Amino acid sequence: MNYRTRPAENVYSLEELFIKYLGLDIPIVPQTSSYSNKHTFSQLFFTRNSNQSDDIDVILSYSVFKESSIDELKKVASSPKLPLYYLIHPNESYPTGQKLGSFFSNLATKNYNGSMQPAPVRELLSSIDYDKLCDHLDTMIEKRCDIDDSFITKLQTYLSNVISTDSHLPHYCTMFKCTSPSEYLATILLYSLFDDVNFPAYASEVALTRKDFTDKRVKENDLNNPHFQKLMNDASRVNKLQAFATYTLIVLYSVQMLATIFSSVWISNYDETSFKGTLFSIVMLCASIILTALRFIPFSLHKKYSDLSLVLEHSVLDEKNNTYSITYNHFQNCSESFNAIQRNRRLIITLFCIAGVLFVVISFVFNSFPLLVALVSASFGGVMLIDSMLYDHIAYRKYDSYFSDQTSGHSPSSGYGVARMCSWDYDSKLDSFRHTGYNRLTNYSEDCIRHIYDQVSDCSRYSWATLTAFIITLSSLGVIAEILQLVKPDFGYFRMPTASMLYSVSMILILLNGILNILILLRARTHYQKMADFSFYAGNPDSDNLAVSQLFRHHLYAGNISDLAIARGIYNYNFCKFEEGVCTSDIQPPDDRYHPMYIVNQKIHLITDVALCIFVAYFSVAVWHTNKLSNIIALPFLAGIYVIWAFLLYPLLKYRKIKKNIRKLLNEQKQA
């Protein structure tokens, strides 16, 4: 990426942004018919016209260069053989034969003969003070916003589009902890000017010197306080213990997996009557269950360490007892609709468990475990689908009923409820919605962010528990199958054609168990630390709002917050506001509002989950139950239907239906 070239066909260049929108007044060079590079970088690197003064100290005081570099820059500022002179005097012509113009043209296009930038250019860029540049750009943005109120939204969309075109930019935005448009723009500008060799070093220096909000509270604490020292010592001790417990289990899992792999050599002639092979499988599977159960040791240590970290970071001194403490509250969702659906889901789960017992009986009647898997999978997919549709129908109908005119004779419906909620995003002239993609620089309020945090925490907690239950269930079923094979070889409940296949499946289960658990153990510390942060900020409305928003930006670009969590969080937040009597169109800022893209995103995830259940059910009945591998040929067709429906037909039909209902709603309002 460079300053002059567009990063994508539909995304204009930085040069176009600064000249057309941010007010840079750059003359065109007749010889090249392009904008003057000298004037461009002079206006980017100086906050006022350098020709207004002859005093070099005054001129450099209005620059974006570091205070520590000013003295060095003074020494070269008066030399017409170096590029800085022409930034200070952009109207001066280049001396003949010096090729100084190539410095700036190459800077604008990153067109270097070697692998690195020339030394004068490299030194000039390295002297830029990131915070000063941000302030300079912020002033430009504010001037433009005074003229055009909608410019900030356009700029955020532009920055989001630029970031999406380069895989390295999100990393540097996270590294600099960018939160404002000027910071994102400064990061992108510097990235476009530096070469790939020197920018990482500059970025590391900026990251170290940037003020980190997470250090503020710790610096305020008295490090000599005995209680605070005890907390630090406890954190250090727990950190060592969690590392020891984690890597001990990883070693044990690795040994188990190696033993499983080598067993194929030791037991090469395994058949239906091999007691040794069956016993080995049972021992290995039991070992998997025991090792999985032992994970509570490092997990409890990870949780304790994350809690201690929160205390050290956010603790408040109790002067009476001379101790440090933290207020830690669980997030309370204010939405009655959300709380009602949680109660209904407990009932649904209870009914599903009762049905599961019935499925077990049916599977024994037909002597088929694959049939049990198919019934459970299909019913689980059906429960998810019915739960989502039923809840949405009730919630949207309630929304329409509350905000509709009771005297108009309008009959409340879920379709009109969706239309009423999303009408603010509809452009009647273009017959389209304004939000057609995720804006990664959204300006969410702190209250909305807390709802998003709660969704991230909730989803991670349950996915973690579900994965653990899945692993233990697989291992337990393997043990049961092997024991039945040992006791009653002709028992065909698990529909394994031969004992050797059962042995192979058991070995695969052991390897899968080991790989999943090692990955979980490696991620556990980050997981618990992240959950502690999210839970703390979600449940403590009195916590630092700046910290909440900055932490959100950091986790968003680090990939810790999914689009689905954002959609669910905004959904819950909007219904909380609705129950307070605030309709979606009145919620501020606008980025907190629910819109059709969130609906489609949530439903695509639901369709994916249901499709996976259907795939499992089909495989269990058509392939596993019948022992006919040829039936697997239908799976690609089912997958094709899923892709076409989820990513092409459903979004198209859903958007069309919402538009149709919005138009009907607008016509009703006009007639009224």
NORTA-V948942 format. One line per field, one symbol per residue. phi: phi as a letter, one per 20 degrees, with the letter a starting at -180 (. if undefined). A space follows every 10 residues. Layout:
phi: ???
This chain:
phi: .cfeeffbfe cfffffffee cdnfddfeeg fdlcfffgff ffffecebff ffbdefffff feedefffdg fffgfdfeef ecfggeffcf efefffnelf ffgfffffdl ddfeecfggg ffffffefeg fffffffffg ffffffecfe ffffffffff ffffecfefg fffffelfcd gfffffffff ffefeffefg ffffffffef fdffefffff fefefgffff ffffffffff ffffffffff ffffffffff ffffefdfdf cfdfffffff ffffffffff ffffffffff ffffffffff ffedfcfeff elcdbcecdf fdfeffffff ffffffffff ffffffffff fffffelbfg ffffffffff ffffffffff ffffffffff ffeeffeemf efbfffffff fdffeedffe lbefedbfef dfefffffgf ffgfffffff ffffffffff fffgffffff ffffffecge fdfelefcff ffffffffff ffgfffffff ffefffffff ffffffffec fefgffffff ffgffffene ceffffffff gffffffffe ndfgfefcfg ffefbgffff ffffffgfff ffffffffff efdffeldff fffffgffff fgffffddff gfffffffff ffffffffff ff
